[in-house]
Amino acid sequence: MMRWQANVLIVFVALIWGTTFIVQQTGMENIGPQYFTGVRFLLGALVVLPFALREFRKIKREGRSLSRGDMFGLLATGIAMYLASILQQIGLMMTTVTNAAFLTAFYVPTVPVLAFLVFRARPHWSVWPGGAMCILGTYMLSGGNLSALDAGDFWVMSSALFWATQVVLIGVMVSRTNAPALVSTTQFVIAGILAMVMGAMTETFSFADIYNAGFEILYAGIMSVGLAFTLQAVAQNYTEAADAAIIMSAEAVFAAIAAAWFLGERLAPAEYAGCGVILAAIVGVQLLPVMGRRRRVVV
């Protein structure tokens, strides 16, 4: 696969993730957030399971095994994915798709900060103005009044911290195990089981509800969880991580376009400008470090 082909594939991944915000919201008309999340992730795990089993057999043939630290890391990754997903899902019940997509993208500048706090990996200087731009963009997105942000927006913003945690942890676990499909499937199963357990405690289970939300669950489970995460792993073997991150951040733009097309959501000009500021911060945090490295190489 050529690099440009990999980048096109990542654009497709961003398109899937962006449009998934639509079905995540419309699915709530028929089923609660816990059961929606649980069924979605368990379905996605089934899609990736054959690849995970192949990697597991390869590990056995090589005489390797998962250590206790690996098992703990996989558990932590799955818990982080569950918390990120359910906070976002609950938030979508109370805010717009456009707001949710752009506020979720806070995880991009959060990742290097979290990596520094946990692993002492010093972030690039661009993280700090990027964070300030995200705050400014949020202020503009609220219409110049932070009190205009509703509860759903804050639920989604809190999910960004756990998305950042999941991104850091999955990078560590894939590096430790050299088995991306196995890591992905395990975190999907953990997130799915946690959501189903919480659903049993807080929601009413009904096969009729699952049937009524069938399209949304199938799209979110097969396309977003199973297909998109797998394609992302494949594509990133052929392109730079910075390129991939920049392209994947376009999911927020795709979500805004889809929300306008399918749900009739509209923002004021200042609110669209706020989305633009957040997107610029996301792209800048990923692009400026790469530009600096390339400039030093040329010199």
N, C-alpha and C positions, 0 to 999 in steps of 0.2 A: 504494500500500500504506500502510495506517495504521500508526502506531507500535506499537500493541498487537499488530497482526498480525505485524509484524517480530519483536517479542519472542517471540511464540508460535513463530515459525519457528526462532528461536535455541534455544528449549527443545527443539525437535525435533532440532536439530543436536547439542546436548549429550547427548540421549538416544542418538543414533547413536554418538557418540564414546565414551560411557560403556559401551555394550553391546559396542563393538568390542574392548574389553579381553578379553572372554570368548573371542571367536574368535581373537584373537592368541595366547592361551594354548593353547586346544584345537588350533589349527592346528599347534603344535609337536609334536604326537603323530605327525605324518606327514611333516613337511618341516622343514629347518633354518631358522634365523632369517634368514640372508642371502637365500636364495632366496625365502622367504616375503615378506620386505620388498621384494625386487626385483620380483617378479611383481605384488605388490600395487600398487606405485607406478606401474609401467608401465601396468597396467590402468586405474588412476585417471587417468593422463595421457591415455589414449585417450578417456575419458569427457568430459574438459574440452577436448580438442583442437579440436573445431569452434568453440567460443567463442574459443579462443586465435587460430585462423586468422582469424576475423572481426576481432579486434582488430588483428592484424598487418596485414591489408589496410587497415584504417582509418588506421593509422600511416603506411603508404605513401601513401595518398591525401592525407594532410595534409602530405606532404613531410618528415616526420620520420624519424629513423633512430636506432637504438640505438648509443650511444657505447661506446668501449672501457671506460669506467668502468661503464656499465650492464651490459656483458657480464661484467665482473669481479664486480659485485654479484650478478648472477643466479647465477654459479658459486658464490660464497660462500654464498648462500642455500640452494642445493641441497645443498652439502656439510653445512651446519648441519642441514638436515632429515634427511639420511642418518644423521649421527652421533646425532642425538636419537632417531630411530626405531629404529636398530639397538641402541643401548644399552638402550632401553626393552624391545625385543623379547627381548634376551638375558636381561634381568632377570626378565621374565615366566616364564622357564623355571625360575626358582629362588625365586620368591616368589608370594604370593597376588595375585589380581586386585584385591582391596580395597586392599592396601598399595600396589600399583603405581599405582593411580588417584590416591590421595591424595598419594603422594610425587611423582608427576609434576607435580601442581599447584603444586609449589614454584616453577615458572617464573613464576607470576603476581606474587609480590612481588619476584622476581629481575629482571624486565623493567625497572622504573624505575631500579634500581641500575645495571644494565648500560648503560642509556641515559645515565646520568650519567657513567659512566666513559668512554664512547666519545664522546658528543656534548655532555657537560657540561650536560645537561638536569637541573636540580636536582629530585630526587624530593621528594614530599610527606613530611611528618614521620611519617605513618602507616606508612611502609615499615619503619622501625626497630622499633617494637613488633610489626609484622606478622612480621618476620623472627624475632624472639624467640619469638613464639607458634608459628611453624612448628617451631622447635627443640624447644619444650616439647611440641608435639603429636607430634613424632617420638619423643620420649622416652616418652610415654604409649603410643604405638602399639607400641613395643617391649616393653610390659609393665613399664616402669620399669627396664629393663636394656638399655642400648644394645648390649651384646654379643649380645642376642637378635635384633637385626637381622641377617639373613643376607646372603650375598653378593648375592643378587638385589635386595635393597632398595637396596644401595649402587650397583648398576648403574643402577637406575631413578632414584635421586637425582642421579647424574651426568648422566643424560639431560636433567634439568630445565634445566641450564645451557645446553645446546644448543637446547632448545625456546625458552628466553628469547632466545638469539641469533637464532634463526629468526624469532621474532615481531618483534624490532627490525628485522632486515634486510628482511623482507617489507614492513613499513610504509614503509621508505625506498624500496624498489624500486617499489612501487605508486605512491608519490608522484612518483617520477622519470619513470616510463613512462606513467602513467595507463592501464595495461593489466593489471588484476588477473588475468584469465584467462590471459594470456600468461605473466605472472610465475609463477602457480601451476603451469601445465603445464611450464614450463621446470624449475622446482625438482623436480617429480615425476620428470621424465625423468632429471635428473642423479642424484637419489637412487636411482632404479631401476637405472640403469646401474652405479653404484658398488656397489650391493648384489649385482647379478648377477656383476660381476667378482670381488668378494670371495667370493661363493659358489662360483665356479669354482675358486678357490684353496683353499678350506677345506672345501667340502662336496661331496657326490656328487649330481649332477643326475639326476633321474629324472622322466619324464612321469607315471609311476604315482604318485609322491609328490605331484605337483601335482594330479593327479586326485583322490587320496584327501583332499587338503586343499582340494578345490574350493569347497565351501560357504564355508569360512573366508576363502579368498582372494577370492572374489566379494564377500562382504559387506564385508571390509576395503578392497578395491580400489574397488568401485563405490559403496558406501554411505558409507564413512568418508572415503576420499581424494577420489573424484570428486564425489559428491553433496553431502556435508556441507560441504566447503570452498567449493563454489560457492554453496550456500545462505547460508553465513556472509557471503560477499562481497555477495550481493544484499541480505540483511537489514540489514547495517550501513550501507546507504545511507539507511535510514529510521528509525534509532534511534541514541541516543548510544552512543559506544564504551564508556563506563563501564557502562551498562546491559547491553550485550552481554557484557562481560567477566564481570560478576557472574553472569549467567545461564549462560554457558558453563562457569564453574567448577563448575556443578552436575553436570558429567559424572562427577566423582568420586563423587557421591551415587548417580547412576544405575548406575555400575559396581559399587558396593557392594551395591545392591539386586539387580542382575542376578547377581552372584556368589553371593549367598545363595540366590537362586531356582534358578539353573541348576547351580551347582557345589557347593552346600551349604556354602559358606564361612561360618564363624561367628567372631566376635571376642568377647573378654571385654568387660565393661562399661567398664573403664578404657581399653581399646583403641578402643572406639567413641567414648569421650570424647576421645581423642587425635585421631581423625578430625574430630570436631566443632570442636576447637580450630584445626586446620589450615584447615578450611573457613571458620571465623570470621575467621581472619587473611587469607585470600584475599579474602573479601567486604569486610572492613574496608579493605584497601589500595585497593580500587576505589571504595568508597562514600564514605569520609570526605572525600576531595578534592572530590567533587561536592557534598556537603552544605555544605562550607565556601564554595564558590563561590556556591551558591544563597543562603546566609545573607548574604553580602556584598551580593548583588544586592538582596535584600529591604531591608536596612538603607539 
